[in-house]
Amino acid sequence: MSSNSLVPTSFARIPWGLVAVVSAICGFGLVVLYSAADGKMNPWAFSQGIRFVMFLIGALVLSRLSEQQLKAIAWPTYIILLILLFGVEALGAVRGGSRRWLDLKIIRLQPSELMKPAIVLVLARFYDMMPAAEIRRFSAIWPAALLIGVPFLLVMAQPDLGTSLMIAFGGMAAMFLAGVPKRLFIGGAAAVIALIPFALHAMHDYQRRRIEIFLNPESDPLGAGYHIIQSKIAIGSGGVTGKGFLQGTQIHLDYLPEGHTDFVFATMAEEWGLMGGIGIIAAFSFVIGWGLRAAMRARSRFGRIAGAGLATTIFFYVAINLLMVMGLAPVVGIPLPLVSFGGSAMMTVLICLGLLMSIDRQSRASNR
């Protein structure tokens, strides 16, 4: 506790502005879920609010970890999650045709979600341990590619294209931020483009169908293209100011599937319009920008790579979901964190924010 204040120093150093914005995003999400449930707190809004409070407390606990502790848990966390991903393949519970969860009796755990921040931490630790002169050499590239590739393939096999892409994007962002030569990313992008025909052949039928529908949703307006067509109708019909709270027809007349989960942005845009959409995007932009600034303030290479990688992970969540619901990307099952109903994305994003607050706290303390 500081000598000139009744407020404990650890309490005062919490970035309350960030906490307020994150709480506002979730609070607005609860309003949208309340409307999506026809004006009922259950089954979505109440349980979502409880989850947010629990995960926010967890994020504040994570913010107290030191950089040395973050470094110490990076490799063990990655290895444990990798073992759990193998366990999913052998013993995982099947839901909706996918094997993604481990039933631990007390909770149903989805290890692939936790791998999103874990891959950033382990790569930040990997490059932090490596001399700066070695980072541009092949010896700094193939181990990182292996660290990304194994969980990517395990999650693809579940199958979960959206989560596997998020793991890959987060890992590649960490590699880029560590200083891996840009030409390798250009060459890698060219290789990916060349392998697209083979990847399409290896995909499950429903995954190929998603890409076909992305290119031409009107080819199956009552089948696979129905989601995205109704999402576009909901977003477009909201106009500038929206139809008004509880007045959305697409969700209340059951035209919009998954209007409380993956397509919650469409539900929100119909009732709150362009202004509501701009508000959500501005709030997430503040959160992501805060994360990037925290990364830039970090004194260590580990802090800078981990911080920027975690902020980029949150960006991928938001960007992919918004592109998906507006028909600008294939439907890959990525929810809008803090807004969509469900705990997995909320947990992952608040873990990222808790780790970012830890990095920010230590950089501010060192500046003092």
C-alpha positions as CSV (number, residue, x, y, z in Angstrom):
1,M,0.0,0.0,0.0
2,S,1.4,3.4,-0.9
3,S,2.1,5.9,1.9
4,N,-0.2,8.6,0.4
5,S,-3.2,6.5,-0.5
6,L,-5.7,4.2,1.2
7,V,-5.8,2.1,-2.0
8,P,-3.5,-0.9,-2.2
9,T,-0.8,-0.4,-4.9
10,S,-1.6,-3.7,-6.5
11,F,-5.3,-2.7,-6.7
12,A,-4.4,0.7,-8.1
13,R,-2.2,-0.7,-10.8
14,I,-5.0,-2.7,-12.4
15,P,-5.9,-1.0,-15.8
16,W,-9.4,-0.2,-14.8
17,G,-10.1,1.6,-18.1
18,L,-9.5,-1.7,-19.9
19,V,-11.6,-3.6,-17.4
20,A,-14.4,-1.1,-17.9
21,V,-14.4,-1.4,-21.7
22,V,-14.3,-5.2,-21.6
23,S,-17.2,-5.2,-19.1
24,A,-19.1,-2.8,-21.3
25,I,-18.6,-5.2,-24.3
26,C,-19.9,-8.1,-22.3
27,G,-22.7,-6.0,-20.8
28,F,-23.9,-5.0,-24.3
29,G,-23.6,-8.7,-25.3
30,L,-25.9,-9.7,-22.4
31,V,-28.5,-7.1,-23.7
32,V,-28.3,-8.7,-27.1
33,L,-28.6,-12.3,-25.7
34,Y,-31.6,-11.1,-23.6
35,S,-33.3,-9.9,-26.8
36,A,-32.3,-13.1,-28.7
37,A,-34.0,-15.1,-25.9
38,D,-37.3,-13.1,-26.5
39,G,-36.7,-10.9,-23.4
40,K,-35.7,-13.7,-21.0
41,M,-32.6,-13.7,-18.8
42,N,-32.5,-17.5,-19.2
43,P,-31.2,-19.6,-20.8
44,W,-28.4,-17.4,-22.1
45,A,-27.9,-13.9,-20.6
46,F,-27.8,-14.9,-16.9
47,S,-25.3,-17.8,-17.3
48,Q,-23.2,-15.7,-19.6
49,G,-22.9,-13.0,-17.0
50,I,-21.9,-15.5,-14.3
51,R,-19.2,-16.9,-16.6
52,F,-17.9,-13.4,-17.3
53,V,-17.5,-12.5,-13.7
54,M,-15.7,-15.8,-12.9
55,F,-13.3,-15.5,-15.9
56,L,-12.7,-11.8,-15.2
57,I,-11.6,-12.7,-11.7
58,G,-9.3,-15.3,-13.2
59,A,-7.8,-12.8,-15.6
60,L,-7.1,-10.4,-12.6
61,V,-5.4,-13.3,-10.8
62,L,-3.3,-14.0,-13.9
63,S,-2.3,-10.4,-14.1
64,R,-0.4,-10.9,-10.8
65,L,2.1,-13.4,-12.4
66,S,5.6,-12.2,-12.9
67,E,7.5,-12.5,-16.2
68,Q,9.6,-15.3,-14.8
69,Q,6.5,-17.2,-13.8
70,L,5.1,-16.8,-17.3
71,K,8.4,-18.0,-18.8
72,A,8.4,-21.0,-16.4
73,I,4.8,-22.1,-17.3
74,A,5.2,-21.7,-21.1
75,W,6.7,-25.0,-22.0
76,P,4.9,-27.2,-19.4
77,T,1.5,-25.6,-20.4
78,Y,2.2,-26.3,-24.1
79,I,3.2,-29.9,-23.4
80,I,0.3,-30.7,-21.2
81,L,-2.2,-29.2,-23.7
82,L,-0.5,-31.3,-26.5
83,I,-1.0,-34.4,-24.4
84,L,-4.6,-33.4,-23.9
85,L,-5.1,-33.0,-27.6
86,F,-3.9,-36.5,-28.2
87,G,-6.3,-37.5,-25.4
88,V,-9.1,-35.9,-27.3
89,E,-8.3,-38.1,-30.3
90,A,-8.4,-41.2,-28.2
91,L,-11.0,-40.5,-25.5
92,G,-12.8,-37.2,-26.5
93,A,-16.5,-36.7,-26.2
94,V,-18.4,-36.3,-29.6
95,R,-20.8,-33.4,-30.0
96,G,-22.3,-32.3,-33.2
97,G,-20.2,-34.7,-35.2
98,S,-16.9,-33.4,-33.8
99,R,-14.6,-34.8,-31.2
100,R,-13.3,-31.7,-29.4
101,W,-13.9,-32.1,-25.7
102,L,-12.5,-34.1,-22.8
103,D,-15.2,-35.1,-20.3
104,L,-13.5,-34.7,-16.9
105,K,-16.8,-35.2,-15.0
106,I,-16.4,-31.9,-13.2
107,I,-16.0,-29.9,-16.4
108,R,-16.0,-30.5,-20.2
109,L,-12.6,-29.2,-21.3
110,Q,-11.7,-28.1,-24.8
111,P,-7.9,-28.2,-25.0
112,S,-7.8,-26.6,-28.4
113,E,-9.1,-23.3,-27.0
114,L,-6.4,-23.1,-24.4
115,M,-3.8,-23.9,-27.1
116,K,-4.5,-20.4,-28.7
117,P,-2.7,-18.4,-26.0
118,A,-0.3,-21.3,-25.2
119,I,1.2,-21.4,-28.7
120,V,2.0,-17.7,-28.4
121,L,3.6,-18.1,-25.0
122,V,5.7,-21.1,-26.0
123,L,7.0,-19.4,-29.2
124,A,7.8,-16.2,-27.3
125,R,9.8,-18.3,-24.8
126,F,11.5,-20.2,-27.7
127,Y,12.7,-17.0,-29.4
128,D,13.5,-15.4,-26.0
129,M,15.9,-18.3,-25.3
130,M,17.6,-17.9,-28.8
131,P,20.4,-15.4,-29.5
132,A,19.1,-12.6,-31.7
133,A,21.6,-13.4,-34.5
134,E,20.2,-16.9,-34.8
135,I,16.6,-15.9,-35.4
136,R,17.0,-15.4,-39.1
137,R,18.5,-18.9,-39.6
138,F,16.7,-22.1,-40.5
139,S,17.4,-23.5,-37.0
140,A,15.0,-20.8,-35.6
141,I,12.3,-21.7,-38.1
142,W,11.7,-25.5,-38.3
143,P,11.3,-26.0,-34.5
144,A,8.7,-23.2,-34.5
145,A,6.9,-24.7,-37.5
146,L,6.8,-28.0,-35.7
147,L,5.5,-26.4,-32.5
148,I,2.6,-24.9,-34.6
149,G,2.1,-27.8,-36.9
150,V,1.5,-30.6,-34.4
151,P,-1.5,-29.0,-32.6
152,F,-2.7,-27.6,-35.9
153,L,-3.0,-31.1,-37.4
154,L,-4.5,-32.5,-34.2
155,V,-7.2,-29.9,-34.1
156,M,-7.9,-30.3,-37.9
157,A,-8.5,-34.0,-37.2
158,Q,-11.2,-33.3,-34.7
159,P,-12.3,-31.6,-37.1
160,D,-12.3,-27.9,-36.2
161,L,-11.0,-25.8,-39.1
162,G,-11.7,-22.4,-37.3
163,T,-9.7,-23.3,-34.2
164,S,-6.9,-24.8,-36.1
165,L,-6.5,-21.7,-38.2
166,M,-6.5,-19.5,-35.1
167,I,-3.7,-21.6,-33.6
168,A,-1.7,-21.3,-36.9
169,F,-2.4,-17.5,-37.2
170,G,-1.4,-16.9,-33.6
171,G,1.8,-18.9,-34.0
172,M,2.8,-17.3,-37.3
173,A,2.1,-13.8,-35.7
174,A,4.6,-14.7,-32.9
175,M,7.2,-15.8,-35.5
176,F,6.8,-12.6,-37.5
177,L,7.0,-10.5,-34.4
178,A,10.2,-12.3,-33.3
179,G,11.9,-11.2,-36.5
180,V,11.7,-14.2,-38.8
181,P,12.5,-13.0,-42.3
182,K,9.5,-11.7,-44.3
183,R,10.5,-13.6,-47.4
184,L,9.7,-16.9,-45.6
185,F,6.1,-15.7,-45.0
186,I,5.8,-14.7,-48.6
187,G,7.2,-18.1,-49.7
188,G,4.9,-19.8,-47.2
189,A,1.9,-18.0,-48.5
190,A,2.8,-19.0,-52.1
191,A,3.2,-22.6,-51.0
192,V,-0.2,-22.5,-49.2
193,I,-1.9,-21.2,-52.4
194,A,-0.2,-23.9,-54.4
195,L,-1.5,-26.6,-52.0
196,I,-5.1,-25.3,-52.0
197,P,-6.3,-28.0,-54.4
198,F,-4.8,-30.8,-52.3
199,A,-6.2,-29.2,-49.1
200,L,-9.6,-29.1,-50.6
201,H,-9.4,-32.8,-51.4
202,A,-8.3,-33.6,-47.9
203,M,-11.1,-31.6,-46.2
204,H,-14.3,-33.1,-44.9
205,D,-17.3,-32.7,-47.2
206,Y,-18.9,-30.1,-44.9
207,Q,-15.7,-28.0,-44.9
208,R,-15.5,-28.0,-48.7
209,R,-19.2,-27.1,-48.8
210,R,-18.6,-24.1,-46.6
211,I,-16.0,-22.7,-49.1
212,E,-18.3,-23.3,-52.0
213,I,-21.1,-21.6,-50.2
214,F,-18.8,-18.7,-49.3
215,L,-18.1,-18.2,-53.0
216,N,-21.8,-18.5,-54.0
217,P,-24.3,-18.7,-51.1
218,E,-27.3,-18.3,-53.4
219,S,-26.5,-21.7,-55.0
220,D,-28.2,-23.3,-52.0
221,P,-30.4,-20.6,-50.4
222,L,-32.4,-23.1,-48.3
223,G,-29.5,-25.4,-47.3
224,A,-25.9,-24.6,-46.7
225,G,-26.2,-21.0,-47.9
226,Y,-29.1,-20.2,-45.6
227,H,-27.0,-19.0,-42.6
228,I,-25.1,-16.4,-44.5
229,I,-28.0,-15.2,-46.5
230,Q,-30.1,-14.6,-43.4
231,S,-27.2,-13.0,-41.7
232,K,-26.8,-10.5,-44.5
233,I,-30.5,-9.7,-44.5
234,A,-30.4,-9.1,-40.7
235,I,-27.4,-6.8,-40.9
236,G,-28.7,-4.9,-43.9
237,S,-32.2,-4.5,-42.5
238,G,-30.9,-2.8,-39.4
239,G,-30.0,0.4,-41.3
240,V,-28.2,3.1,-39.4
241,T,-29.9,3.1,-36.1
242,G,-31.5,-0.4,-36.1
243,K,-35.1,-1.6,-35.7
244,G,-34.9,-1.1,-31.9
245,F,-34.4,-3.3,-28.8
246,L,-36.5,-6.5,-28.9
247,Q,-37.8,-5.6,-32.4
248,G,-35.5,-7.7,-34.6
249,T,-37.5,-10.0,-36.9
250,Q,-34.8,-12.3,-38.2
251,I,-34.0,-13.7,-34.8
252,H,-37.5,-13.5,-33.2
253,L,-39.1,-15.2,-36.2
254,D,-36.4,-17.9,-36.2
255,Y,-35.1,-16.9,-39.6
256,L,-31.5,-16.5,-38.4
257,P,-29.9,-19.7,-37.1
258,E,-27.2,-19.4,-34.4
259,G,-28.3,-15.9,-33.7
260,H,-27.0,-16.1,-30.1
261,T,-23.7,-17.8,-30.9
262,D,-21.6,-17.4,-34.1
263,F,-24.0,-15.0,-35.7
264,V,-24.8,-12.8,-32.7
265,F,-23.3,-9.8,-34.5
266,A,-26.1,-10.1,-37.1
267,T,-28.7,-10.2,-34.3
268,M,-27.1,-7.1,-32.7
269,A,-26.9,-5.2,-36.1
270,E,-30.5,-5.7,-36.9
271,E,-31.7,-4.2,-33.6
272,W,-28.9,-1.6,-33.1
273,G,-27.9,-0.9,-36.6
274,L,-24.7,0.6,-38.0
275,M,-24.2,2.6,-34.9
276,G,-24.3,-0.5,-32.7
277,G,-21.8,-2.2,-35.0
278,I,-19.4,0.8,-35.0
279,G,-19.7,0.8,-31.2
280,I,-18.7,-2.8,-30.8
281,I,-15.8,-2.5,-33.3
282,A,-14.5,0.7,-31.6
283,A,-14.6,-1.1,-28.2
284,F,-12.7,-4.1,-29.5
285,S,-10.2,-1.7,-31.3
286,F,-9.5,-0.1,-27.9
287,V,-8.9,-3.4,-26.3
288,I,-6.6,-4.7,-29.1
289,G,-4.8,-1.3,-29.3
290,W,-4.2,-1.4,-25.5
291,G,-2.7,-4.8,-25.8
292,L,-0.4,-3.7,-28.6
293,R,0.7,-0.7,-26.6
294,A,1.4,-2.9,-23.6
295,A,3.6,-5.1,-25.8
296,M,5.5,-2.2,-27.1
297,R,6.2,-1.0,-23.6
298,A,7.6,-4.3,-22.5
299,R,11.3,-4.3,-21.7
300,S,12.1,-7.9,-22.6
301,R,11.9,-9.7,-26.0
302,F,9.6,-12.3,-24.3
303,G,7.2,-9.6,-23.2
304,R,7.1,-7.9,-26.6
305,I,6.5,-11.1,-28.6
306,A,4.0,-12.6,-26.1
307,G,2.1,-9.3,-25.7
308,A,1.8,-8.6,-29.4
309,G,0.9,-12.2,-30.1
310,L,-1.8,-12.3,-27.5
311,A,-3.3,-9.0,-28.8
312,T,-3.2,-10.4,-32.3
313,T,-5.0,-13.5,-31.2
314,I,-7.9,-11.3,-30.0
315,F,-7.8,-9.4,-33.3
316,F,-8.1,-12.7,-35.2
317,Y,-11.2,-13.7,-33.1
318,V,-13.0,-10.4,-33.9
319,A,-11.9,-10.0,-37.5
320,I,-12.7,-13.6,-38.6
321,N,-16.1,-13.5,-36.9
322,L,-17.1,-10.2,-38.5
323,L,-15.9,-11.2,-41.9
324,M,-17.7,-14.5,-41.5
325,V,-21.1,-13.0,-40.6
326,M,-20.9,-10.4,-43.4
327,G,-20.2,-13.0,-46.0
328,L,-16.6,-11.9,-46.6
329,A,-15.0,-15.2,-45.3
330,P,-16.2,-18.8,-45.1
331,V,-18.2,-19.9,-42.1
332,V,-15.6,-21.5,-39.8
333,G,-17.4,-21.4,-36.4
334,I,-15.4,-18.6,-34.7
335,P,-17.7,-16.8,-32.2
336,L,-17.5,-13.1,-31.3
337,P,-15.7,-13.1,-27.9
338,L,-17.5,-11.6,-24.9
339,V,-20.7,-11.3,-27.0
340,S,-21.5,-14.7,-28.4
341,F,-23.1,-17.1,-25.9
342,G,-20.6,-19.7,-24.7
343,G,-17.7,-19.9,-22.4
344,S,-14.8,-21.1,-24.6
345,A,-14.0,-17.9,-26.5
346,M,-14.7,-15.7,-23.5
347,M,-12.3,-17.8,-21.4
348,T,-9.5,-17.7,-24.1
349,V,-9.8,-13.9,-24.6
350,L,-9.8,-13.2,-20.8
351,I,-6.8,-15.4,-20.4
352,C,-5.1,-13.4,-23.1
353,L,-6.1,-10.1,-21.4
354,G,-4.9,-11.4,-18.0
355,L,-1.5,-12.3,-19.5
356,L,-1.4,-8.9,-21.2
357,M,-2.2,-7.1,-17.9
358,S,0.7,-9.0,-16.3
359,I,3.1,-7.9,-19.0
360,D,1.8,-4.3,-18.7
361,R,2.1,-4.2,-14.9
362,Q,5.7,-5.4,-15.0
363,S,6.7,-2.9,-17.7
364,R,5.1,0.0,-15.8
365,A,6.8,-1.1,-12.6
366,S,10.2,-1.2,-14.3
367,N,9.7,2.2,-15.7
368,R,9.2,3.5,-12.2
